[in-house]
Amino acid sequence: MLSARAAARQLPRLAGRRGLASVHDAPLTKKVEMTPWEKGHYINYQKMNENLNIVRQRLNRPLTYAEKILYSHLDDPHGQDIERGKSYLKLRPDRVACQDATAQMAILQFMSAGMPSVATPTTVHCDHLIEAQIGGEKDLERAISINKEVYDFLSTSCAKYNIGFWKPGSGIIHQIVLENYAFPGGLMIGTDSHTPNAGGLGMVAVGVGGADAVDVMANLPWEVKAPKIIGVRLTGELSGWTSPKDIILKVAGILTVKGGTGAIIEYHGPGTNGISCTGMGTICNMGAEIGATTSLFPFNDRMYDYLAATKRSQIGDFAREYAAELHEDEGVEYDELIEINLSELEPHINGPFTPDLATPISQFKDAVKANKWPEELKVGLIGSCTNSSYEDMSRAASIATDALEHGIKAKSMFTVTPGSEQIRATIERDGQLKTLEDFGGLVLANACGPCIGQWDRRDVKKGEPNSIISSYNRNFTGRNDANPATHAFVTSPDLVVALTLAGTLNFNPLTDTLKDKDGNDFMLKAPTGAGLPANGYDPGRDTYQAPPEDRASVSVAVSPSSDRLQILEPFNAWDGKDSLDMPILIKAQGKTTTDHISMAGPWLKYRGHLDNISNNMLIGAINEANGEANKVKNQTTGETDAVPATARDYKKKGISWVVVGDWNYGEGSSREHAALEPRHLGGLAIIVRSFARIHETNLKKQGMLPLTFANPEDYDKIKPDDKVDLMCTEIAVGKPMTMRIHPADGGKAYDIKLEHTFNEPQVEWFKNGSALNTMAKNAAK
C-alpha cells in the first residue's frame, strides 16, 4: 500500500505522459458541470482537445502546460498568430470573477453595453470593504451597515445580469474560487491581481482590469500578449519549518518584482507532487508580486484529493480522463529555467517595503542589525488570500499548542484572518481556532482586512517606525496600515507565529530557544498539519445568492444622489490632432505602484464613484521636483497644490497633461481606477521607463496612451516643469511616437522617441476614446 506522499510522487506514471495515454480514447464528451453552484455550464475538455490538436499540427513542437491551456482556449485556433512574447492572443475564458471593490466599476461598465445577461459565467465576491477593527462578527456587522448601498447595488445587479453573488462574510474571492470554481485546464480572468491563486488547481487564472472582464462578460474574446514561459523545476521535498510560501519567497528574490512581467511561471518537476493543493495556490497567488501574468502547477493527485474534499470528485475524475494534456510535454523548452531543490530550501522572510527583498532565516538577524530595522515585533498577522488554508491554520495551531503547553503566549499583537467561511467553520469545529485564540489571537472577518489596508490600527502613531510580520503577499510602504514608517515583512504563517511568540525579529525557531513559564529554555517543535481535514470541510453559514429565475423584474439600485455610486459617462474621442504645450502633472520618482496612483484603505468606499475616488489620484507618488507626495506646481498659476486639484484645474481650463514615471510603473494591485482616474481628470499619456502588464492594458482600455522611453535615460533629461508636445498623429502599430520637450529654463526644444505596444484594435480604442466606446460603436453598426 502506497503512502499518500509516495502515491503523489508516482502520479506522472499514473496519469500518463503524452504517448503513453491517448486522450482521443477518453470519454471527453461527458457533461460535467464546472461548479455545484451553477447549472448548464460544463467543462469542455473535448473542445479544448480539438483546439489543441489544431495548434499542435501548426506548431509541431512540445508545448508547456500553460501553452496548452491558452491555445486550447483560442477564439481562432486555425488562424491565430502564435509567437511567445509577441503575438496578441484572442482567447475565450471559461469564467470571470470580480471582488466587490472592482466589481462596482466592472458592472457599471457592463451596464453601458446594454446586454440583458452576462455571456460568460461570472461571480462577485464581497471581501474588500470590511475593515478590521475589533473582531470578525462586529467588524462584519459594521461593514454591512456602512456599505449597504454598495452591497445592495451589487446584489441587485448580480440578480439582474445573471451573476452569482457571494455575500459579505463568505470569504476572500481567491479562496472561494479555489473551493468552488477552479478546475484543471481551465482559463479564468478575475478583477484582482491575485486571481492566479487558482493555478493551485492547474488553472490559468489571470488578474485583469474591469474593462477586460466586461469584454468577456459581453461575449467578446479576451486579448493578451502571448506570455513567455518561465519554468521553475522543483526537486526534493519540503520538511520541517520550510513551507510552500518559502518557494515563492525564494522565486521573488530571484526574479524581483518585475522579473516575471510578460511571462507565466510554470512549476514542474518531481517536487510538485509533495505540495498540497492549497500550498500550490499560495505559491501561484504571490506570483503577482513578481509581475507574472499568472503561475500554475500541473494536475496531480493532491489536486484530485482537494477536488474530492470540496465535493467536486466528478471534476477530478473528468480531469483524470484528460490528464495527458494537464502537464507539460516531454522535451519542452522554457524561455528561462529556475531550479530549486526543496530539500535544501530555507525558510525565508521578505521585506520590508517590497516583496522581493528575500532573506533566508539564517541570515535574517544579521540583516535586521545591518539595516537598523526596528527589532521589536509589534504585530503578527496570519491568513489572507495567500495563506489561510486548513493546512496553514493547522500548522500555525501546532506551534501555538507547543507554546501553550510550555505556559507562554504571543508577546506581540496577533491576528487571524480565515480565508473563507468554510475554513473558519472547519477550524472552529476542529479546534484550531480556539487554540489560536488561546494563544492570543484576534479572529478577524473572513475578508481581506489588513492585507489591503482595511485595518483601523491604533497601537502605533502614524510616522512611528515599527515592525510587523504577516503571511500576506504585499508589503509596499503604507499598504497595510497607511503608516509609511511601518516595516512590513512577509513570510509563512509558521514563522509569523514563531516570531510573534518571541516578540522580536531576532528569533530563529530553527536554532534559538525560548523561556517557558518557569524560565527554562526550550525549542519549538517543527510545525505539523494535515493538508485536508480528516472529517471533511464544514461549509458554515450559507452566504451565496444565486440569480433568480425571473430577472426581468429586478431593478438595479443606484441613487442619483449617491456619493458612492455613479453611472458612467463615455469619455470623449480623440480629436485627431497632435497635443501641444502640455504640462507635466507630476514627474514621479522611484516606485509608483497602483497603491501610489489610487490608494485603497478608506478610499475603497468610492470605488463605484469615479469623480469622488479621483480625489486620490497619484497622492502617494513622490514628486521629483521636491521629494514630497501630493505637492505639485500648477504650471498655469505657479502655485503648489495637491495632484488631483491641479489636474482638475488643468481640465477646467481645457489643458491636457501627461505624467512621467520610472521603472515598472503601476505594479501591484490590478485596480483599473489607477487608469480611470487620470483619464477622468484630463490626462492624455503616461510616459515611463517601463510598465507593469495589467496597468499598461488598463490605460489602453480607457483611451490613454501608455508610452515608454525608447532610451530609458531620457527620463533623467526631463524636468518636472518642462512643457511637452506629443505627436499623437504618429500613432501606428510598431512605430515610435515623437515627444518634443520645451525646457522650462528657456533652452532649445529637443525631440525624443517614445515606444508603445498598441496593436490595431487597441489603436482604435485610443481613437474612439476607450475600449467601451469602441464596443458601443461596433454594436451600432
C-alpha positions in Angstrom: 0.0 0.0 0.0 1.5 3.4 -1.0 1.6 6.3 1.4 -0.2 9.4 0.2 3.1 11.2 -0.4 4.6 8.2 -2.2 1.4 7.9 -4.3 1.7 11.5 -5.2 5.3 11.1 -6.3 4.1 8.3 -8.7 1.4 10.4 -10.2 3.2 11.1 -13.5 3.1 7.4 -14.2 -0.5 7.0 -13.0 -1.7 10.0 -15.1 0.4 9.1 -18.1 2.7 11.2 -20.3 1.8 12.1 -23.8 2.3 9.0 -25.9 1.6 6.6 -23.0 -2.1 7.6 -22.7 -4.2 8.7 -25.6 -6.6 11.4 -24.8 -8.5 10.6 -28.0 -9.8 7.4 -26.5 -11.1 9.2 -23.4 -14.8 10.0 -23.0 -14.3 13.8 -23.2 -17.9 14.3 -24.3 -19.2 13.8 -20.7 -21.3 16.6 -19.3 -19.5 17.6 -16.1 -20.5 21.0 -14.6 -17.8 23.5 -13.7 -19.2 24.0 -10.2 -22.0 22.7 -7.9 -23.4 26.3 -7.7 -24.4 26.6 -11.4 -26.4 24.6 -13.8 -25.7 24.2 -17.5 -22.1 25.4 -17.5 -19.9 22.5 -18.5 -16.2 21.8 -18.6 -15.5 21.4 -22.3 -12.4 19.2 -22.5 -13.5 17.9 -25.9 -13.4 21.4 -27.4 -10.1 22.2 -25.6 -8.6 19.0 -27.0 -9.8 19.8 -30.6 -8.3 23.2 -30.5 -5.1 21.9 -29.0 -4.7 19.3 -31.8 -5.1 22.0 -34.4 -2.4 24.1 -32.8 -0.1 21.1 -32.3 -0.2 20.4 -36.1 0.6 24.0 -36.8 3.5 24.4 -34.3 4.9 20.9 -34.4 6.8 21.2 -31.1 6.4 20.2 -27.5 4.2 22.6 -25.5 4.3 23.8 -22.0 1.3 23.2 -19.8 0.4 27.0 -19.8 0.6 27.0 -23.6 -1.8 24.0 -23.8 -4.4 25.9 -21.7 -4.0 29.1 -23.6 -4.1 27.5 -27.1 -7.0 25.2 -26.2 -9.0 28.4 -25.5 -8.1 30.3 -28.7 -11.0 32.0 -30.4 -9.5 31.0 -33.8 -7.0 28.1 -33.4 -6.6 27.9 -37.2 -5.7 31.5 -37.9 -4.3 32.8 -34.7 -0.7 34.1 -34.9 1.3 32.4 -32.2 4.6 33.6 -31.0 5.6 33.8 -27.4 6.2 37.4 -26.2 4.9 38.9 -29.5 1.5 37.7 -30.7 -1.7 39.1 -29.2 -3.9 36.0 -28.4 -7.6 36.2 -28.6 -9.0 33.8 -26.0 -12.3 32.6 -24.7 -12.1 32.2 -20.9 -14.3 29.8 -19.0 -15.1 32.1 -16.2 -14.9 35.7 -14.8 -14.6 36.5 -11.1 -14.8 40.0 -9.5 -14.2 41.3 -6.0 -16.6 43.9 -4.6 -14.2 46.9 -4.9 -13.6 46.3 -8.6 -16.9 44.7 -9.4 -18.7 48.1 -9.0 -16.9 49.7 -11.9 -16.9 46.5 -14.0 -20.7 46.2 -13.6 -21.2 49.9 -14.2 -19.3 49.5 -17.5 -21.2 46.3 -18.4 -24.5 48.1 -17.9 -23.5 50.6 -20.5 -23.2 47.7 -23.0 -27.0 47.2 -22.8 -27.0 43.4 -22.6 -29.6 41.5 -20.6 -27.2 38.9 -19.2 -23.5 38.1 -18.9 -22.4 35.8 -21.7 -19.7 34.0 -19.6 -20.2 32.5 -16.1 -19.4 35.3 -13.6 -19.3 35.7 -9.9 -18.9 38.7 -7.5 -17.3 38.3 -4.1 -17.7 40.8 -1.1 -14.4 40.8 0.6 -12.6 44.1 0.2 -14.9 46.6 2.1 -14.7 45.0 5.6 -12.4 47.0 7.9 -10.5 45.1 10.6 -11.1 46.8 13.9 -12.3 44.8 16.9 -13.1 41.3 15.7 -14.8 39.3 12.9 -18.5 39.4 13.9 -18.7 43.1 14.9 -16.5 44.2 12.0 -18.8 42.4 9.6 -21.9 43.9 11.1 -20.4 47.4 10.8 -19.3 46.8 7.2 -22.8 45.6 6.2 -24.2 48.8 7.7 -21.7 51.2 6.2 -21.6 49.6 2.8 -25.3 48.8 2.5 -25.7 51.0 -0.6 -22.8 49.2 -2.4 -23.9 45.7 -1.4 -27.5 46.5 -2.5 -26.2 47.6 -5.9 -24.0 44.5 -6.3 -26.8 42.2 -5.1 -29.4 43.6 -7.4 -27.1 44.0 -10.4 -25.9 40.4 -10.0 -29.5 39.2 -9.8 -30.4 41.3 -12.9 -27.5 40.2 -15.1 -27.3 36.5 -14.1 -24.2 36.7 -11.9 -23.5 34.6 -8.8 -23.2 36.8 -5.7 -21.1 35.8 -2.6 -22.3 38.0 0.3 -20.1 39.8 2.9 -18.6 37.2 5.3 -18.4 34.5 2.7 -14.6 34.8 2.3 -11.9 36.2 0.1 -12.5 35.9 -3.6 -9.5 33.7 -4.3 -10.3 31.1 -1.6 -13.9 30.9 -2.7 -12.8 30.4 -6.3 -10.4 27.6 -5.3 -13.0 25.9 -3.1 -15.8 26.2 -5.7 -14.9 27.2 -9.2 -11.3 26.4 -10.2 -10.6 23.3 -12.3 -7.6 21.8 -14.0 -7.0 23.0 -17.6 -9.5 25.9 -17.3 -9.0 29.6 -18.2 -10.3 32.3 -15.9 -9.9 36.1 -15.6 -10.5 38.0 -12.4 -10.6 41.6 -11.5 -7.9 41.2 -8.8 -4.2 40.8 -9.3 -4.1 37.6 -7.1 -6.5 35.7 -9.3 -3.6 33.4 -10.2 -4.3 31.7 -6.8 -6.4 29.2 -8.9 -3.2 28.0 -10.5 -3.0 25.7 -7.5 -5.8 23.7 -9.2 -4.0 23.7 -12.5 -5.9 26.6 -14.0 -4.6 29.6 -16.0 -6.2 32.4 -13.9 -5.2 35.9 -14.8 -5.7 39.2 -13.0 -7.2 41.9 -15.3 -8.9 45.3 -15.1 -12.6 45.6 -15.1 -12.7 46.6 -18.8 -11.2 43.3 -19.8 -13.7 41.5 -17.6 -16.5 43.5 -19.3 -15.4 42.3 -22.7 -15.7 38.7 -21.7 -18.9 39.2 -19.8 -20.2 40.8 -23.1 -19.2 37.8 -25.2 -16.0 39.3 -26.8 -12.8 37.4 -26.7 -10.2 38.4 -24.2 -6.9 39.7 -25.6 -3.5 39.2 -24.1 0.0 39.3 -25.4 1.2 35.7 -25.7 3.3 35.3 -22.5 6.8 33.9 -22.4 7.0 30.9 -20.1 9.4 30.7 -17.2 9.9 27.2 -15.9 10.6 26.5 -12.2 11.7 23.0 -11.8 11.2 21.7 -8.3 13.1 18.7 -6.9 13.4 17.3 -3.4 10.8 17.6 -0.6 9.7 20.2 1.9 10.3 19.4 5.5 10.5 20.9 9.0 9.9 24.7 9.1 10.1 25.1 5.3 6.7 25.6 3.7 5.2 26.3 0.2 5.4 30.0 0.9 9.1 29.8 1.0 9.2 28.6 -2.6 7.6 31.8 -3.9 9.6 34.0 -1.4 12.7 32.4 -2.9 11.5 32.9 -6.5 10.6 36.5 -5.8 14.2 37.1 -4.6 15.5 35.6 -7.9 13.1 37.3 -10.3 12.4 40.6 -8.5 9.1 42.5 -8.7 9.4 42.9 -12.4 11.3 39.7 -13.5 8.1 37.8 -14.3 6.5 40.6 -16.4 5.1 39.3 -19.6 5.6 35.7 -18.5 3.7 32.8 -17.0 5.6 30.9 -14.2 5.2 27.2 -14.8 6.1 24.9 -11.9 7.1 21.4 -12.8 9.3 18.5 -11.7 9.0 15.8 -9.1 9.0 18.3 -6.2 5.5 19.5 -7.3 3.9 16.2 -6.1 4.7 16.7 -2.5 3.0 20.1 -2.1 -0.6 20.3 -1.1 -3.2 21.8 -3.5 -3.7 24.9 -1.2 0.1 25.2 -0.9 0.4 25.3 -4.7 -2.4 28.0 -4.5 -0.2 30.0 -2.1 2.7 29.9 -4.5 0.6 30.9 -7.5 -1.1 33.7 -5.5 2.0 35.5 -4.7 3.4 35.2 -8.3 1.6 38.5 -8.7 4.4 40.1 -6.7 7.0 39.3 -9.4 4.8 40.7 -12.2 3.9 37.4 -13.7 0.8 37.1 -15.9 0.0 34.0 -13.9 1.5 30.9 -12.3 0.4 27.3 -12.3 1.1 23.7 -11.4 0.4 20.6 -13.4 -2.5 18.4 -12.4 -1.7 15.8 -9.8 -3.2 13.6 -7.1 -3.0 16.4 -4.5 -5.4 18.4 -6.7 -7.6 15.4 -7.1 -7.8 15.0 -3.3 -8.7 18.6 -2.9 -11.4 18.4 -5.5 -12.9 15.4 -3.7 -12.7 17.1 -0.3 -14.6 20.1 -1.7 -17.3 17.9 -3.2 -16.1 18.0 -6.8 -14.8 14.5 -7.2 -16.6 14.3 -10.6 -14.4 17.1 -11.8 -11.3 15.3 -10.5 -12.5 12.1 -12.3 -13.0 14.0 -15.6 -9.6 15.7 -15.2 -8.0 12.2 -14.9 -9.6 11.4 -18.3 -7.8 14.5 -19.8 -4.7 14.1 -17.7 -2.3 13.5 -20.6 -2.8 17.2 -21.5 -2.7 18.6 -18.0 1.0 18.9 -17.7 3.9 19.9 -19.9 5.1 17.8 -22.9 8.4 15.9 -22.7 11.3 17.9 -24.2 9.6 21.3 -23.8 11.7 24.4 -23.8 11.2 27.3 -21.4 12.2 30.9 -22.1 14.0 30.8 -18.7 14.5 27.9 -16.3 15.0 28.1 -12.5 15.8 25.0 -10.4 15.0 24.7 -6.7 15.8 21.7 -4.5 13.1 21.8 -1.9 15.2 19.6 0.4 17.8 22.4 0.6 15.4 25.3 0.7 15.5 27.5 3.8 12.5 29.4 5.3 12.6 33.0 4.1 11.4 36.4 5.3 10.9 39.0 2.6 10.8 42.8 3.0 10.5 45.4 4.2 8.7 47.8 1.8 9.0 45.4 -1.2 8.1 41.7 -1.5 11.2 40.7 -3.4 13.8 41.5 -0.8 14.3 37.9 0.2 16.4 36.9 3.2 16.9 33.3 4.4 16.0 32.9 8.1 19.7 32.0 8.9 20.7 35.5 7.7 17.7 37.5 8.9 19.1 38.6 12.3 22.2 40.0 10.6 20.0 41.8 8.1 17.9 43.3 10.9 21.0 44.6 12.6 22.8 45.8 9.4 19.7 47.7 8.2 18.7 49.0 11.6 15.1 47.7 11.2 13.0 48.0 14.3 13.7 44.8 16.3 10.6 44.7 18.4 7.8 43.0 16.6 4.6 44.9 17.2 2.1 42.7 15.3 2.0 39.3 13.6 -0.8 38.6 11.2 -1.8 35.2 9.6 -4.4 34.4 7.0 -5.4 36.4 3.9 -6.0 35.0 0.4 -2.4 33.8 0.3 -2.2 31.7 3.5 -5.4 30.8 5.1 -5.9 27.1 4.2 -6.7 24.3 6.6 -3.1 23.2 6.4 -1.8 26.8 7.1 -4.1 27.1 10.2 -3.3 23.6 11.4 0.5 24.2 11.2 0.1 27.6 13.0 -2.1 26.0 15.7 0.5 23.2 16.2 3.1 25.9 17.1 0.6 27.7 19.3 -0.1 24.4 21.1 3.5 23.8 21.7 3.9 27.3 23.2 0.7 26.9 25.4 2.0 23.6 26.7 5.1 25.5 27.9 2.9 28.1 29.5 3.6 31.0 27.2 1.6 33.0 24.7 2.1 35.6 21.9 4.2 38.6 23.0 3.2 40.7 20.0 -0.4 41.5 19.0 -1.6 38.6 16.9 -4.5 38.5 14.3 -6.0 35.6 12.4 -7.9 36.1 9.1 -9.8 33.0 7.9 -9.8 32.9 4.1 -13.4 31.7 3.8 -16.4 30.9 5.9 -15.7 27.2 5.1 -12.2 27.5 6.6 -13.5 29.4 9.6 -16.2 26.9 10.3 -13.9 23.9 9.8 -11.1 25.2 12.1 -13.7 26.2 14.7 -15.1 22.6 14.6 -11.7 21.0 14.7 -10.3 23.2 17.5 -7.5 25.2 15.7 -9.4 28.4 16.0 -9.7 28.1 19.8 -6.0 27.2 20.1 -5.1 30.4 18.1 -7.4 32.5 20.3 -6.0 31.0 23.5 -2.5 31.8 22.1 -3.6 35.5 22.0 -5.1 35.7 18.5 -7.9 38.2 17.5 -10.0 36.5 14.8 -10.9 38.9 12.1 -13.7 38.7 9.5 -13.5 36.3 6.5 -12.2 39.1 4.3 -9.1 40.9 3.0 -8.7 43.3 6.0 -5.2 44.5 6.8 -3.8 42.8 3.7 -5.3 45.6 1.6 -5.2 48.4 4.1 -8.6 47.7 5.7 -7.1 48.0 9.2 -8.1 50.5 11.8 -4.7 50.1 13.6 -4.3 52.1 16.8 -1.3 50.6 18.6 1.2 53.0 17.0 1.1 56.6 15.8 1.4 57.4 12.1 5.1 58.1 11.4 6.3 55.9 14.2 8.9 53.3 13.0 7.8 49.8 13.9 7.9 46.2 12.5 5.0 43.9 11.6 5.2 40.5 10.0 2.4 38.7 8.1 1.7 35.7 5.9 0.2 38.1 3.3 1.5 38.8 -0.2 2.3 42.5 -0.4 4.2 44.8 1.9 4.6 48.1 0.0 5.1 51.2 2.0 2.0 52.1 4.0 -0.1 49.3 2.4 -1.3 47.5 5.5 -1.8 50.4 7.9 -1.3 53.6 6.0 1.8 54.3 8.1 4.9 54.8 5.8 7.2 54.1 8.8 5.8 50.6 9.3 8.4 47.9 8.3 6.2 45.1 6.9 7.7 41.7 6.4 6.2 38.7 4.6 6.8 35.1 5.5 5.0 31.8 6.1 2.3 31.5 8.8 4.7 29.3 10.7 7.4 31.9 11.1 4.7 34.6 11.8 3.5 32.6 14.8 7.1 31.8 16.0 8.3 35.4 15.8 5.0 36.7 17.4 5.7 34.3 20.2 9.2 35.7 20.7 8.0 39.3 20.2 11.2 40.2 18.2 12.6 39.9 14.7 15.8 38.5 16.3 14.5 35.0 16.7 15.2 31.9 14.5 13.0 29.0 15.6 15.3 26.5 13.8 18.3 27.4 16.1 17.1 29.6 19.1 15.4 28.7 22.3 12.6 30.4 24.3 11.9 30.5 28.0 8.9 28.6 29.3 6.7 29.8 32.2 9.3 28.5 34.7 12.3 30.2 33.0 13.6 27.0 31.4 14.9 27.0 27.8 13.1 25.1 25.2 13.0 24.9 21.4 9.8 24.9 19.4 8.9 21.7 17.6 8.7 22.0 13.8 5.1 22.7 12.7 2.8 19.9 11.6 -0.6 20.0 10.0 -2.9 18.0 7.7 -3.4 19.3 4.1 -7.1 18.4 4.3 -9.5 18.0 7.2 -10.0 14.3 8.2 -13.7 14.9 8.7 -14.2 16.9 5.6 -15.0 20.7 5.3 -17.8 22.3 7.3 -19.5 24.7 4.9 -20.5 27.0 7.7 -23.2 29.7 7.0 -24.9 29.9 3.6 -23.6 33.1 2.1 -24.3 32.5 -1.6 -27.1 34.3 -3.6 -28.0 32.6 -6.9 -29.5 34.7 -9.7 -33.4 34.4 -9.6 -35.4 32.6 -12.3 -37.2 35.9 -13.1 -34.5 38.5 -13.7 -36.6 40.9 -15.9 -38.4 42.3 -12.8 -35.2 43.1 -10.9 -34.3 46.8 -10.6 -30.6 47.8 -10.1 -30.2 50.0 -7.1 -28.3 53.2 -7.9 -29.4 56.5 -6.3 -28.7 59.7 -8.5 -27.6 61.5 -5.3 -25.2 58.8 -4.1 -21.6 59.7 -3.2 -20.5 56.1 -3.6 -22.0 55.0 -6.9 -22.1 57.0 -10.2 -23.4 55.9 -13.6 -20.5 56.3 -16.1 -20.5 58.8 -18.9 -18.5 57.9 -22.1 -15.0 59.5 -22.5 -14.5 61.9 -25.4 -13.0 60.5 -28.6 -9.5 61.7 -29.7 -9.7 65.0 -31.7 -7.3 63.7 -34.4 -4.6 66.2 -33.6 -1.2 66.4 -32.0 -1.3 67.7 -28.4 0.9 70.7 -27.9 2.3 72.7 -25.0 1.2 70.2 -22.3 2.3 70.4 -18.7 3.8 67.5 -16.8 1.3 67.0 -14.0 4.0 65.1 -11.9 7.3 63.5 -12.6 7.1 60.5 -10.3 10.3 59.3 -8.8 11.0 55.7 -7.9 8.5 53.0 -7.2 5.0 54.1 -8.3 2.6 51.2 -7.6 -1.2 51.3 -8.1 -1.3 52.0 -4.3 0.5 55.2 -5.0 -1.7 56.0 -8.0 -5.1 55.1 -6.4 -4.8 54.3 -2.7 -7.0 51.7 -1.1 -7.9 51.8 2.6 -10.5 54.4 3.3 -10.8 55.2 -0.5 -12.3 51.8 -1.2 -15.7 53.2 -0.4 -15.6 55.3 -3.5 -14.7 52.5 -5.9 -18.1 52.9 -7.6 -17.9 56.7 -7.9 -15.3 57.8 -10.4 -15.4 61.5 -9.6 -15.0 61.1 -5.9 -12.3 58.4 -6.0 -10.3 60.6 -8.4 -9.5 62.8 -5.4 -6.9 60.2 -4.5 -5.1 60.2 -7.9 -1.4 60.0 -7.5 -1.4 61.4 -4.0 1.1 58.8 -2.9 3.6 59.3 -5.8 6.8 61.1 -4.9 7.4 64.3 -6.9 10.9 64.5 -8.2 10.8 68.3 -8.0 10.6 68.4 -4.2 10.8 64.8 -2.9 7.3 65.1 -1.5 4.0 63.4 -2.1 0.9 65.2 -3.3 2.6 68.6 -3.8 3.0 69.7 -7.4 3.3 73.1 -9.1 0.4 74.3 -11.2 2.1 75.5 -14.4 -0.6 78.0 -15.2 -0.7 79.7 -11.8 2.7 79.0 -10.3 1.0 77.8 -7.1 1.6 74.5 -5.3 -1.4 72.3 -4.7 -2.5 68.6 -4.4 -2.1 66.5 -7.5 -5.8 65.9 -8.1 -6.7 69.6 -7.5 -4.0 70.6 -10.0 -5.3 68.1 -12.6 -8.9 69.4 -12.1 -7.7 72.9 -12.7 -6.0 71.9 -15.9 -9.1 70.0 -17.0 -11.3 73.1 -16.3 -9.0 75.2 -18.5 -9.1 72.6 -21.3 -5.5 71.7 -20.9 -4.4 68.1 -21.4 -1.5 66.8 -19.3 1.0 63.9 -19.0 2.6 62.0 -16.2 6.3 61.0 -16.4 7.3 57.9 -14.4 10.1 55.5 -13.6 10.6 51.7 -13.9 7.7 49.1 -13.6 5.1 51.9 -13.2 1.7 50.6 -12.0 3.0 47.4 -10.3 0.8 45.9 -7.6 -3.0 45.5 -7.5 -4.9 45.3 -10.7 -7.2 48.2 -9.8 -8.3 49.9 -13.0 -9.2 53.1 -11.1 -5.4 53.9 -11.4 -6.2 54.2 -15.2 -9.7 55.6 -15.0 -8.8 58.5 -12.7 -6.1 60.1 -14.9 -8.4 59.7 -17.9 -11.3 61.3 -16.0 -9.2 64.2 -14.8 -7.9 65.1 -18.3 -4.7 63.1 -18.7 -3.6 62.1 -22.2 -0.5 60.0 -21.7 1.6 58.2 -19.0 5.3 58.2 -20.1 7.6 55.9 -18.2 10.7 53.8 -18.3 8.6 50.6 -18.1 5.1 49.4 -17.2 3.6 46.6 -15.2 1.5 44.5 -17.5 -2.0 44.9 -16.1 -1.7 48.7 -15.6 -0.5 49.2 -19.2 -3.5 47.3 -20.5 -5.9 49.2 -18.2 -4.6 52.6 -19.5 -5.1 51.4 -23.1 -8.7 50.3 -22.3 -9.6 53.8 -21.0 -8.3 55.6 -24.1 -5.0 56.8 -22.6 -1.5 56.5 -24.1 0.9 54.3 -22.1 4.3 55.1 -23.6 7.8 54.1 -22.8 11.1 56.0 -23.4 12.9 54.4 -26.3 16.0 55.4 -24.4 15.3 55.0 -20.7 17.9 57.6 -19.8 15.7 60.3 -21.4 13.7 60.1 -18.1 16.6 61.9 -16.4 16.7 64.7 -19.0 13.1 65.8 -18.5 12.4 68.3 -15.7 9.1 68.4 -13.9 8.2 72.0 -15.1 9.1 71.4 -18.8 6.3 71.6 -21.3 5.8 68.8 -24.0 4.3 68.3 -27.4 3.1 64.8 -28.2 2.7 63.9 -31.9 -0.4 61.7 -31.5 -1.0 61.7 -35.2 2.1 59.4 -35.5 0.3 56.6 -33.6 0.7 53.4 -35.6 1.4 49.7 -34.8 5.1 49.1 -34.3 6.1 52.7 -34.9 7.6 55.0 -32.3 6.0 58.4 -31.4 7.8 61.7 -31.1 7.7 63.9 -28.0 9.1 67.4 -28.2 10.4 68.8 -24.9 10.3 72.6 -24.3 12.7 73.1 -21.3 11.4 75.4 -18.6 14.8 77.2 -18.4 14.4 78.5 -22.0 16.8 76.1 -23.5 16.4 74.8 -27.1 13.5 72.4 -27.7 14.5 68.8 -28.4 12.8 65.6 -29.6 12.8 62.1 -28.0 11.3 58.9 -29.2 8.6 57.0 -27.3 7.6 53.4 -27.8 4.3 51.6 -27.3 2.7 48.2 -27.6 -0.6 49.1 -29.3 -2.0 46.7 -31.9 -4.6 47.7 -34.5 -7.7 47.2 -32.3 -6.0 49.0 -29.4 -5.2 52.0 -31.6 -9.0 52.1 -32.3 -9.6 52.3 -28.5 -7.5 55.4 -28.4 -9.1 57.0 -31.4 -12.6 56.3 -30.1 -11.9 57.4 -26.6 -12.0 54.0 -24.9 -12.5 50.3 -25.4 -16.1 50.6 -24.2 -16.7 53.4 -26.8 -15.3 51.1 -29.5 -17.6 48.3 -28.3 -20.7 50.6 -28.5 -19.6 51.9 -31.9 -19.3 48.4 -33.3 -22.6 47.4 -31.8 -24.3 50.3 -33.5 -23.1 49.3 -37.0 
